[in-house]
Amino acid sequence: PLYNNQHLLDFEWGVVTAAFLQKFPDPSLKHVKNVETVNRCICPKKKTMDVRRVFYCMFPIPKLAEKLLGKRATVICVEEAHWDLNR
């Protein structure tokens, strides 16, 4: 991947999971136009959860660049998250 980030949070599993899943939509992030969960896998035996979400974002660019390109800057981002209750 081009970007990888890992956080180990010292909070209850349910609190961290709920906060993560509720962070979108966020009215202060106007560039995020749409978020879709495309995969969710919960394994009770291993006590893990995996989530993959796709974000459609639109960023403002200078008017001249917008006229030359004929459109606004759009980006599709993929976010993958893994929770392990045993860690």
C-alpha positions as CSV (number, residue, x, y, z in Angstrom):
1,P,0.0,0.0,0.0
2,L,1.0,3.6,-0.5
3,Y,0.0,4.5,3.0
4,N,-0.2,2.4,6.1
5,N,-1.0,3.5,9.7
6,Q,-1.4,1.4,12.8
7,H,-2.9,2.5,16.2
8,L,-3.0,0.4,19.4
9,L,-5.6,2.0,21.6
10,D,-5.9,1.3,25.3
11,F,-9.7,1.4,25.5
12,E,-12.4,-1.1,25.6
13,W,-12.9,-2.9,22.2
14,G,-16.6,-1.8,21.9
15,V,-15.7,1.9,22.5
16,V,-13.0,2.0,19.9
17,T,-15.1,0.1,17.3
18,A,-18.2,2.3,17.8
19,A,-16.1,5.5,17.5
20,F,-14.4,4.3,14.4
21,L,-17.6,3.3,12.7
22,Q,-19.4,6.5,13.5
23,K,-16.7,8.9,12.3
24,F,-18.4,9.4,8.9
25,P,-20.3,11.3,7.8
26,D,-18.6,14.2,9.4
27,P,-20.0,17.7,8.3
28,S,-16.6,19.3,8.8
29,L,-15.0,17.1,6.1
30,K,-16.8,18.5,3.1
31,H,-14.5,16.8,0.6
32,V,-15.8,13.3,1.6
33,K,-18.9,12.9,-0.6
34,N,-19.7,9.3,0.0
35,V,-18.6,6.3,2.2
36,E,-19.6,2.7,1.5
37,T,-18.7,-0.3,3.5
38,V,-17.9,-3.0,1.0
39,N,-16.8,-5.8,3.3
40,R,-17.3,-6.6,6.9
41,C,-16.1,-9.9,8.5
42,I,-16.6,-10.8,12.1
43,C,-15.0,-13.9,13.5
44,P,-16.4,-14.7,17.0
45,K,-14.0,-17.7,17.4
46,K,-10.9,-15.5,16.8
47,K,-12.5,-12.4,18.3
48,T,-11.6,-10.3,15.3
49,M,-13.3,-8.0,12.9
50,D,-12.2,-6.7,9.5
51,V,-13.8,-3.8,7.6
52,R,-13.1,-2.4,4.2
53,R,-14.7,1.0,3.2
54,V,-14.5,3.0,0.0
55,F,-14.5,6.8,0.1
56,Y,-15.5,9.1,-2.8
57,C,-13.8,12.5,-2.3
58,M,-13.9,15.7,-4.3
59,F,-11.3,18.3,-3.6
60,P,-11.3,22.0,-4.6
61,I,-8.6,23.0,-7.1
62,P,-7.7,26.3,-8.7
63,K,-10.4,27.6,-11.1
64,L,-7.8,27.6,-14.0
65,A,-6.9,24.0,-13.4
66,E,-10.6,23.1,-13.2
67,K,-11.2,24.8,-16.6
68,L,-8.2,23.0,-18.2
69,L,-9.2,19.6,-16.9
70,G,-12.9,20.1,-17.4
71,K,-13.7,18.7,-13.9
72,R,-13.0,18.9,-10.3
73,A,-10.3,16.7,-8.6
74,T,-11.9,13.4,-7.5
75,V,-10.3,10.6,-5.6
76,I,-11.4,7.2,-4.5
77,C,-9.8,5.9,-1.3
78,V,-9.9,2.5,0.3
79,E,-9.7,2.1,4.0
80,E,-9.0,-1.3,5.6
81,A,-9.3,-1.8,9.4
82,H,-8.6,-4.8,11.6
83,W,-9.7,-5.2,15.2
84,D,-8.3,-8.0,17.4
85,L,-9.9,-8.3,20.8
86,N,-7.1,-10.6,22.0
87,R,-4.4,-7.8,21.6
